[in-house]
Amino acid sequence: MVIISDCTDCKNLGNYEEGKGMPCQAFPEGIPSEWFLKGNPKEVKECSNGIGFEPYESEEEANNGKK
């Protein structure tokens, strides 16, 4: 089974870092595996640290906009 997290559609997602996994603005030390695989970031107001899911505004931003 392939699972694609909602996190991959969020402009707050960072780039993979060895030893940290996938960091983001809400989880700078790495998104917890349970949250990344089973969380519903699109459905909650805040993921962590006062930061919530922010969708990309365009496909171009999604392709170029990783923070």
HTML snippet that shows the backbone in 3Dmol.js (N, CA, C, O; Angstrom):
<script src="https://3Dmol.org/build/3Dmol-min.js"></script>
<div id="view" style="width:600px;height:400px;position:relative"></div>
<script>
const pdb = `
ATOM      1  N   MET A   1       0.838  -1.177   0.000  1.00  0.00           N
ATOM      2  CA  MET A   1       0.000   0.000   0.000  1.00  0.00           C
ATOM      3  C   MET A   1       0.887   1.246   0.000  1.00  0.00           C
ATOM      4  O   MET A   1       1.885   1.309   0.718  1.00  0.00           O
ATOM      5  N   VAL A   2       0.520   2.211  -0.794  1.00  0.00           N
ATOM      6  CA  VAL A   2       1.238   3.484  -0.854  1.00  0.00           C
ATOM      7  C   VAL A   2       0.414   4.532  -0.112  1.00  0.00           C
ATOM      8  O   VAL A   2      -0.780   4.692  -0.363  1.00  0.00           O
ATOM      9  N   ILE A   3       1.061   5.237   0.797  1.00  0.00           N
ATOM     10  CA  ILE A   3       0.397   6.303   1.548  1.00  0.00           C
ATOM     11  C   ILE A   3       1.057   7.618   1.173  1.00  0.00           C
ATOM     12  O   ILE A   3       2.275   7.762   1.273  1.00  0.00           O
ATOM     13  N   ILE A   4       0.246   8.576   0.740  1.00  0.00           N
ATOM     14  CA  ILE A   4       0.750   9.915   0.426  1.00  0.00           C
ATOM     15  C   ILE A   4       0.134  10.870   1.440  1.00  0.00           C
ATOM     16  O   ILE A   4      -1.077  11.094   1.446  1.00  0.00           O
ATOM     17  N   SER A   5       0.961  11.414   2.274  1.00  0.00           N
ATOM     18  CA  SER A   5       0.510  12.290   3.346  1.00  0.00           C
ATOM     19  C   SER A   5       0.010  13.626   2.810  1.00  0.00           C
ATOM     20  O   SER A   5       0.513  14.137   1.810  1.00  0.00           O
ATOM     21  N   ASP A   6      -0.994  14.186   3.495  1.00  0.00           N
ATOM     22  CA  ASP A   6      -1.442  15.544   3.180  1.00  0.00           C
ATOM     23  C   ASP A   6      -0.285  16.528   3.298  1.00  0.00           C
ATOM     24  O   ASP A   6      -0.284  17.572   2.645  1.00  0.00           O
ATOM     25  N   CYS A   7       0.692  16.200   4.123  1.00  0.00           N
ATOM     26  CA  CYS A   7       1.835  17.087   4.344  1.00  0.00           C
ATOM     27  C   CYS A   7       2.540  17.438   3.038  1.00  0.00           C
ATOM     28  O   CYS A   7       3.095  18.530   2.910  1.00  0.00           O
ATOM     29  N   THR A   8       2.525  16.536   2.081  1.00  0.00           N
ATOM     30  CA  THR A   8       3.219  16.795   0.817  1.00  0.00           C
ATOM     31  C   THR A   8       2.561  17.912   0.017  1.00  0.00           C
ATOM     32  O   THR A   8       3.166  18.440  -0.915  1.00  0.00           O
ATOM     33  N   ASP A   9       1.328  18.281   0.368  1.00  0.00           N
ATOM     34  CA  ASP A   9       0.619  19.368  -0.311  1.00  0.00           C
ATOM     35  C   ASP A   9       0.690  20.684   0.457  1.00  0.00           C
ATOM     36  O   ASP A   9       0.007  21.643   0.098  1.00  0.00           O
ATOM     37  N   CYS A  10       1.504  20.741   1.506  1.00  0.00           N
ATOM     38  CA  CYS A  10       1.573  21.922   2.368  1.00  0.00           C
ATOM     39  C   CYS A  10       2.828  22.738   2.078  1.00  0.00           C
ATOM     40  O   CYS A  10       3.918  22.186   1.930  1.00  0.00           O
ATOM     41  N   LYS A  11       2.666  24.041   1.998  1.00  0.00           N
ATOM     42  CA  LYS A  11       3.812  24.914   1.709  1.00  0.00           C
ATOM     43  C   LYS A  11       4.782  25.019   2.888  1.00  0.00           C
ATOM     44  O   LYS A  11       5.877  25.559   2.730  1.00  0.00           O
ATOM     45  N   ASN A  12       4.404  24.519   4.059  1.00  0.00           N
ATOM     46  CA  ASN A  12       5.298  24.549   5.222  1.00  0.00           C
ATOM     47  C   ASN A  12       6.254  23.364   5.283  1.00  0.00           C
ATOM     48  O   ASN A  12       7.137  23.329   6.139  1.00  0.00           O
ATOM     49  N   LEU A  13       6.090  22.396   4.391  1.00  0.00           N
ATOM     50  CA  LEU A  13       6.948  21.213   4.381  1.00  0.00           C
ATOM     51  C   LEU A  13       8.348  21.586   3.923  1.00  0.00           C
ATOM     52  O   LEU A  13       8.520  22.310   2.942  1.00  0.00           O
ATOM     53  N   GLY A  14       9.341  21.090   4.636  1.00  0.00           N
ATOM     54  CA  GLY A  14      10.734  21.329   4.266  1.00  0.00           C
ATOM     55  C   GLY A  14      11.264  20.188   3.418  1.00  0.00           C
ATOM     56  O   GLY A  14      10.499  19.366   2.914  1.00  0.00           O
ATOM     57  N   ASN A  15      12.556  20.145   3.270  1.00  0.00           N
ATOM     58  CA  ASN A  15      13.218  19.086   2.509  1.00  0.00           C
ATOM     59  C   ASN A  15      13.737  18.016   3.457  1.00  0.00           C
ATOM     60  O   ASN A  15      14.099  18.300   4.599  1.00  0.00           O
ATOM     61  N   TYR A  16      13.768  16.791   2.972  1.00  0.00           N
ATOM     62  CA  TYR A  16      14.246  15.663   3.770  1.00  0.00           C
ATOM     63  C   TYR A  16      15.649  15.942   4.290  1.00  0.00           C
ATOM     64  O   TYR A  16      16.511  16.428   3.558  1.00  0.00           O
ATOM     65  N   GLU A  17      15.866  15.629   5.563  1.00  0.00           N
ATOM     66  CA  GLU A  17      17.182  15.792   6.173  1.00  0.00           C
ATOM     67  C   GLU A  17      17.575  14.486   6.846  1.00  0.00           C
ATOM     68  O   GLU A  17      16.816  13.950   7.653  1.00  0.00           O
ATOM     69  N   GLU A  18      18.741  13.976   6.524  1.00  0.00           N
ATOM     70  CA  GLU A  18      19.237  12.738   7.132  1.00  0.00           C
ATOM     71  C   GLU A  18      19.230  12.879   8.653  1.00  0.00           C
ATOM     72  O   GLU A  18      19.762  13.849   9.192  1.00  0.00           O
ATOM     73  N   GLY A  19      18.640  11.932   9.325  1.00  0.00           N
ATOM     74  CA  GLY A  19      18.577  11.951  10.780  1.00  0.00           C
ATOM     75  C   GLY A  19      17.369  12.672  11.342  1.00  0.00           C
ATOM     76  O   GLY A  19      17.019  12.467  12.505  1.00  0.00           O
ATOM     77  N   LYS A  20      16.719  13.516  10.541  1.00  0.00           N
ATOM     78  CA  LYS A  20      15.530  14.243  10.977  1.00  0.00           C
ATOM     79  C   LYS A  20      14.278  13.756  10.267  1.00  0.00           C
ATOM     80  O   LYS A  20      13.177  13.859  10.807  1.00  0.00           O
ATOM     81  N   GLY A  21      14.433  13.239   9.088  1.00  0.00           N
ATOM     82  CA  GLY A  21      13.264  12.879   8.296  1.00  0.00           C
ATOM     83  C   GLY A  21      12.748  14.101   7.568  1.00  0.00           C
ATOM     84  O   GLY A  21      13.520  14.859   6.981  1.00  0.00           O
ATOM     85  N   MET A  22      11.436  14.290   7.608  1.00  0.00           N
ATOM     86  CA  MET A  22      10.804  15.410   6.909  1.00  0.00           C
ATOM     87  C   MET A  22      10.451  16.513   7.903  1.00  0.00           C
ATOM     88  O   MET A  22       9.449  16.396   8.608  1.00  0.00           O
ATOM     89  N   PRO A  23      11.237  17.568   7.977  1.00  0.00           N
ATOM     90  CA  PRO A  23      10.894  18.683   8.851  1.00  0.00           C
ATOM     91  C   PRO A  23       9.890  19.612   8.168  1.00  0.00           C
ATOM     92  O   PRO A  23       9.721  19.581   6.949  1.00  0.00           O
ATOM     93  N   CYS A  24       9.239  20.423   8.964  1.00  0.00           N
ATOM     94  CA  CYS A  24       8.360  21.464   8.427  1.00  0.00           C
ATOM     95  C   CYS A  24       8.329  22.599   9.441  1.00  0.00           C
ATOM     96  O   CYS A  24       8.948  22.503  10.501  1.00  0.00           O
ATOM     97  N   GLN A  25       7.626  23.654   9.128  1.00  0.00           N
ATOM     98  CA  GLN A  25       7.550  24.795  10.040  1.00  0.00           C
ATOM     99  C   GLN A  25       6.894  24.392  11.362  1.00  0.00           C
ATOM    100  O   GLN A  25       7.274  24.905  12.415  1.00  0.00           O
ATOM    101  N   ALA A  26       5.922  23.489  11.325  1.00  0.00           N
ATOM    102  CA  ALA A  26       5.238  23.049  12.542  1.00  0.00           C
ATOM    103  C   ALA A  26       6.080  22.064  13.349  1.00  0.00           C
ATOM    104  O   ALA A  26       6.032  22.060  14.579  1.00  0.00           O
ATOM    105  N   PHE A  27       6.848  21.231  12.652  1.00  0.00           N
ATOM    106  CA  PHE A  27       7.690  20.222  13.296  1.00  0.00           C
ATOM    107  C   PHE A  27       9.124  20.370  12.782  1.00  0.00           C
ATOM    108  O   PHE A  27       9.556  19.565  11.957  1.00  0.00           O
ATOM    109  N   PRO A  28       9.876  21.378  13.249  1.00  0.00           N
ATOM    110  CA  PRO A  28      11.217  21.634  12.719  1.00  0.00           C
ATOM    111  C   PRO A  28      12.219  20.505  12.967  1.00  0.00           C
ATOM    112  O   PRO A  28      13.220  20.406  12.257  1.00  0.00           O
ATOM    113  N   GLU A  29      11.968  19.663  13.950  1.00  0.00           N
ATOM    114  CA  GLU A  29      12.858  18.529  14.221  1.00  0.00           C
ATOM    115  C   GLU A  29      12.412  17.272  13.482  1.00  0.00           C
ATOM    116  O   GLU A  29      12.973  16.196  13.690  1.00  0.00           O
ATOM    117  N   GLY A  30      11.425  17.402  12.636  1.00  0.00           N
ATOM    118  CA  GLY A  30      10.931  16.268  11.855  1.00  0.00           C
ATOM    119  C   GLY A  30       9.481  15.956  12.203  1.00  0.00           C
ATOM    120  O   GLY A  30       9.105  15.933  13.375  1.00  0.00           O
ATOM    121  N   ILE A  31       8.683  15.719  11.191  1.00  0.00           N
ATOM    122  CA  ILE A  31       7.277  15.375  11.394  1.00  0.00           C
ATOM    123  C   ILE A  31       7.221  13.976  12.007  1.00  0.00           C
ATOM    124  O   ILE A  31       7.811  13.044  11.462  1.00  0.00           O
ATOM    125  N   PRO A  32       6.517  13.816  13.137  1.00  0.00           N
ATOM    126  CA  PRO A  32       6.403  12.485  13.729  1.00  0.00           C
ATOM    127  C   PRO A  32       5.791  11.501  12.727  1.00  0.00           C
ATOM    128  O   PRO A  32       4.843  11.838  12.017  1.00  0.00           O
ATOM    129  N   SER A  33       6.334  10.298  12.677  1.00  0.00           N
ATOM    130  CA  SER A  33       5.864   9.295  11.714  1.00  0.00           C
ATOM    131  C   SER A  33       4.362   9.082  11.807  1.00  0.00           C
ATOM    132  O   SER A  33       3.678   9.006  10.786  1.00  0.00           O
ATOM    133  N   GLU A  34       3.848   8.986  13.022  1.00  0.00           N
ATOM    134  CA  GLU A  34       2.407   8.756  13.207  1.00  0.00           C
ATOM    135  C   GLU A  34       1.600   9.889  12.574  1.00  0.00           C
ATOM    136  O   GLU A  34       0.575   9.642  11.939  1.00  0.00           O
ATOM    137  N   TRP A  35       2.055  11.119  12.743  1.00  0.00           N
ATOM    138  CA  TRP A  35       1.354  12.273  12.167  1.00  0.00           C
ATOM    139  C   TRP A  35       1.476  12.260  10.645  1.00  0.00           C
ATOM    140  O   TRP A  35       0.490  12.469   9.938  1.00  0.00           O
ATOM    141  N   PHE A  36       2.676  12.016  10.147  1.00  0.00           N
ATOM    142  CA  PHE A  36       2.918  12.032   8.705  1.00  0.00           C
ATOM    143  C   PHE A  36       2.094  10.963   8.002  1.00  0.00           C
ATOM    144  O   PHE A  36       1.560  11.206   6.920  1.00  0.00           O
ATOM    145  N   LEU A  37       1.985   9.780   8.605  1.00  0.00           N
ATOM    146  CA  LEU A  37       1.302   8.665   7.956  1.00  0.00           C
ATOM    147  C   LEU A  37      -0.194   8.602   8.233  1.00  0.00           C
ATOM    148  O   LEU A  37      -0.959   8.137   7.388  1.00  0.00           O
ATOM    149  N   LYS A  38      -0.626   9.069   9.423  1.00  0.00           N
ATOM    150  CA  LYS A  38      -2.034   8.906   9.783  1.00  0.00           C
ATOM    151  C   LYS A  38      -2.732  10.200  10.170  1.00  0.00           C
ATOM    152  O   LYS A  38      -3.943  10.201  10.394  1.00  0.00           O
ATOM    153  N   GLY A  39      -2.001  11.292  10.253  1.00  0.00           N
ATOM    154  CA  GLY A  39      -2.611  12.559  10.630  1.00  0.00           C
ATOM    155  C   GLY A  39      -3.468  13.117   9.498  1.00  0.00           C
ATOM    156  O   GLY A  39      -3.373  12.668   8.355  1.00  0.00           O
ATOM    157  N   ASN A  40      -4.293  14.087   9.821  1.00  0.00           N
ATOM    158  CA  ASN A  40      -5.147  14.744   8.833  1.00  0.00           C
ATOM    159  C   ASN A  40      -4.918  16.246   8.881  1.00  0.00           C
ATOM    160  O   ASN A  40      -5.800  16.990   9.310  1.00  0.00           O
ATOM    161  N   PRO A  41      -3.740  16.705   8.446  1.00  0.00           N
ATOM    162  CA  PRO A  41      -3.419  18.126   8.568  1.00  0.00           C
ATOM    163  C   PRO A  41      -4.416  19.055   7.892  1.00  0.00           C
ATOM    164  O   PRO A  41      -4.608  20.184   8.343  1.00  0.00           O
ATOM    165  N   LYS A  42      -5.053  18.602   6.819  1.00  0.00           N
ATOM    166  CA  LYS A  42      -6.022  19.458   6.127  1.00  0.00           C
ATOM    167  C   LYS A  42      -7.274  19.680   6.961  1.00  0.00           C
ATOM    168  O   LYS A  42      -8.038  20.609   6.700  1.00  0.00           O
ATOM    169  N   GLU A  43      -7.491  18.827   7.969  1.00  0.00           N
ATOM    170  CA  GLU A  43      -8.726  18.878   8.744  1.00  0.00           C
ATOM    171  C   GLU A  43      -8.573  19.516  10.122  1.00  0.00           C
ATOM    172  O   GLU A  43      -9.564  19.677  10.835  1.00  0.00           O
ATOM    173  N   VAL A  44      -7.357  19.880  10.507  1.00  0.00           N
ATOM    174  CA  VAL A  44      -7.158  20.492  11.820  1.00  0.00           C
ATOM    175  C   VAL A  44      -6.712  21.945  11.654  1.00  0.00           C
ATOM    176  O   VAL A  44      -6.130  22.316  10.634  1.00  0.00           O
ATOM    177  N   LYS A  45      -6.994  22.753  12.668  1.00  0.00           N
ATOM    178  CA  LYS A  45      -6.622  24.168  12.610  1.00  0.00           C
ATOM    179  C   LYS A  45      -5.119  24.353  12.769  1.00  0.00           C
ATOM    180  O   LYS A  45      -4.520  25.225  12.140  1.00  0.00           O
ATOM    181  N   GLU A  46      -4.513  23.521  13.620  1.00  0.00           N
ATOM    182  CA  GLU A  46      -3.087  23.661  13.915  1.00  0.00           C
ATOM    183  C   GLU A  46      -2.437  22.283  13.992  1.00  0.00           C
ATOM    184  O   GLU A  46      -2.966  21.370  14.625  1.00  0.00           O
ATOM    185  N   CYS A  47      -1.298  22.146  13.349  1.00  0.00           N
ATOM    186  CA  CYS A  47      -0.534  20.894  13.439  1.00  0.00           C
ATOM    187  C   CYS A  47       0.319  20.911  14.700  1.00  0.00           C
ATOM    188  O   CYS A  47       0.281  19.972  15.495  1.00  0.00           O
ATOM    189  N   SER A  48       1.095  21.989  14.882  1.00  0.00           N
ATOM    190  CA  SER A  48       1.964  22.163  16.048  1.00  0.00           C
ATOM    191  C   SER A  48       2.569  23.565  15.994  1.00  0.00           C
ATOM    192  O   SER A  48       2.624  24.180  14.929  1.00  0.00           O
ATOM    193  N   ASN A  49       3.015  24.061  17.126  1.00  0.00           N
ATOM    194  CA  ASN A  49       3.703  25.364  17.199  1.00  0.00           C
ATOM    195  C   ASN A  49       2.897  26.516  16.608  1.00  0.00           C
ATOM    196  O   ASN A  49       3.477  27.484  16.118  1.00  0.00           O
ATOM    197  N   GLY A  50       1.571  26.426  16.648  1.00  0.00           N
ATOM    198  CA  GLY A  50       0.726  27.490  16.108  1.00  0.00           C
ATOM    199  C   GLY A  50       0.665  27.514  14.595  1.00  0.00           C
ATOM    200  O   GLY A  50       0.132  28.460  14.015  1.00  0.00           O
ATOM    201  N   ILE A  51       1.199  26.493  13.943  1.00  0.00           N
ATOM    202  CA  ILE A  51       1.250  26.439  12.482  1.00  0.00           C
ATOM    203  C   ILE A  51       0.360  25.315  11.992  1.00  0.00           C
ATOM    204  O   ILE A  51       0.378  24.212  12.537  1.00  0.00           O
ATOM    205  N   GLY A  52      -0.413  25.600  10.969  1.00  0.00           N
ATOM    206  CA  GLY A  52      -1.302  24.598  10.397  1.00  0.00           C
ATOM    207  C   GLY A  52      -1.037  24.385   8.924  1.00  0.00           C
ATOM    208  O   GLY A  52      -0.114  24.958   8.344  1.00  0.00           O
ATOM    209  N   PHE A  53      -1.862  23.554   8.340  1.00  0.00           N
ATOM    210  CA  PHE A  53      -1.751  23.224   6.926  1.00  0.00           C
ATOM    211  C   PHE A  53      -2.007  24.463   6.072  1.00  0.00           C
ATOM    212  O   PHE A  53      -3.001  25.162   6.268  1.00  0.00           O
ATOM    213  N   GLU A  54      -1.111  24.732   5.128  1.00  0.00           N
ATOM    214  CA  GLU A  54      -1.269  25.834   4.177  1.00  0.00           C
ATOM    215  C   GLU A  54      -1.066  25.273   2.774  1.00  0.00           C
ATOM    216  O   GLU A  54       0.054  24.930   2.398  1.00  0.00           O
ATOM    217  N   PRO A  55      -2.144  25.179   2.001  1.00  0.00           N
ATOM    218  CA  PRO A  55      -1.997  24.609   0.656  1.00  0.00           C
ATOM    219  C   PRO A  55      -1.241  25.550  -0.274  1.00  0.00           C
ATOM    220  O   PRO A  55      -1.249  26.769  -0.101  1.00  0.00           O
ATOM    221  N   TYR A  56      -0.592  24.955  -1.257  1.00  0.00           N
ATOM    222  CA  TYR A  56       0.029  25.763  -2.299  1.00  0.00           C
ATOM    223  C   TYR A  56      -1.068  26.465  -3.084  1.00  0.00           C
ATOM    224  O   TYR A  56      -2.167  25.929  -3.232  1.00  0.00           O
ATOM    225  N   GLU A  57      -0.779  27.657  -3.585  1.00  0.00           N
ATOM    226  CA  GLU A  57      -1.770  28.424  -4.329  1.00  0.00           C
ATOM    227  C   GLU A  57      -1.765  28.103  -5.811  1.00  0.00           C
ATOM    228  O   GLU A  57      -2.712  28.434  -6.525  1.00  0.00           O
ATOM    229  N   SER A  58      -0.700  27.457  -6.279  1.00  0.00           N
ATOM    230  CA  SER A  58      -0.617  27.092  -7.694  1.00  0.00           C
ATOM    231  C   SER A  58       0.299  25.887  -7.853  1.00  0.00           C
ATOM    232  O   SER A  58       1.071  25.565  -6.950  1.00  0.00           O
ATOM    233  N   GLU A  59       0.212  25.224  -8.995  1.00  0.00           N
ATOM    234  CA  GLU A  59       1.097  24.098  -9.276  1.00  0.00           C
ATOM    235  C   GLU A  59       2.544  24.565  -9.360  1.00  0.00           C
ATOM    236  O   GLU A  59       3.455  23.849  -8.942  1.00  0.00           O
ATOM    237  N   GLU A  60       2.759  25.762  -9.897  1.00  0.00           N
ATOM    238  CA  GLU A  60       4.119  26.308  -9.993  1.00  0.00           C
ATOM    239  C   GLU A  60       4.718  26.491  -8.600  1.00  0.00           C
ATOM    240  O   GLU A  60       5.875  26.139  -8.368  1.00  0.00           O
ATOM    241  N   GLU A  61       3.934  27.038  -7.681  1.00  0.00           N
ATOM    242  CA  GLU A  61       4.415  27.210  -6.312  1.00  0.00           C
ATOM    243  C   GLU A  61       4.730  25.848  -5.687  1.00  0.00           C
ATOM    244  O   GLU A  61       5.725  25.712  -4.974  1.00  0.00           O
ATOM    245  N   ALA A  62       3.910  24.860  -5.942  1.00  0.00           N
ATOM    246  CA  ALA A  62       4.144  23.515  -5.407  1.00  0.00           C
ATOM    247  C   ALA A  62       5.448  22.933  -5.934  1.00  0.00           C
ATOM    248  O   ALA A  62       6.161  22.252  -5.197  1.00  0.00           O
ATOM    249  N   ASN A  63       5.766  23.187  -7.181  1.00  0.00           N
ATOM    250  CA  ASN A  63       6.981  22.644  -7.785  1.00  0.00           C
ATOM    251  C   ASN A  63       8.242  23.397  -7.370  1.00  0.00           C
ATOM    252  O   ASN A  63       9.334  22.829  -7.386  1.00  0.00           O
ATOM    253  N   ASN A  64       8.101  24.668  -6.998  1.00  0.00           N
ATOM    254  CA  ASN A  64       9.269  25.498  -6.697  1.00  0.00           C
ATOM    255  C   ASN A  64       9.315  26.017  -5.270  1.00  0.00           C
ATOM    256  O   ASN A  64      10.320  26.600  -4.863  1.00  0.00           O
ATOM    257  N   GLY A  65       8.253  25.820  -4.502  1.00  0.00           N
ATOM    258  CA  GLY A  65       8.123  26.551  -3.256  1.00  0.00           C
ATOM    259  C   GLY A  65       8.505  25.880  -1.977  1.00  0.00           C
ATOM    260  O   GLY A  65       8.132  26.383  -0.917  1.00  0.00           O
ATOM    261  N   LYS A  66       9.220  24.784  -1.986  1.00  0.00           N
ATOM    262  CA  LYS A  66       9.592  24.151  -0.725  1.00  0.00           C
ATOM    263  C   LYS A  66      10.445  25.098   0.100  1.00  0.00           C
ATOM    264  O   LYS A  66      11.397  25.691  -0.406  1.00  0.00           O
ATOM    265  N   LYS A  67      10.095  25.237   1.382  1.00  0.00           N
ATOM    266  CA  LYS A  67      10.834  26.128   2.287  1.00  0.00           C
ATOM    267  C   LYS A  67      12.060  25.432   2.804  1.00  0.00           C
ATOM    268  O   LYS A  67      12.818  26.013   3.582  1.00  0.00           O
TER     269      LYS A  67
END
`;
const viewer = $3Dmol.createViewer("view");
viewer.addModel(pdb, "pdb");
viewer.setStyle({}, {cartoon: {color: "spectrum"}});
viewer.zoomTo();
viewer.render();
</script>
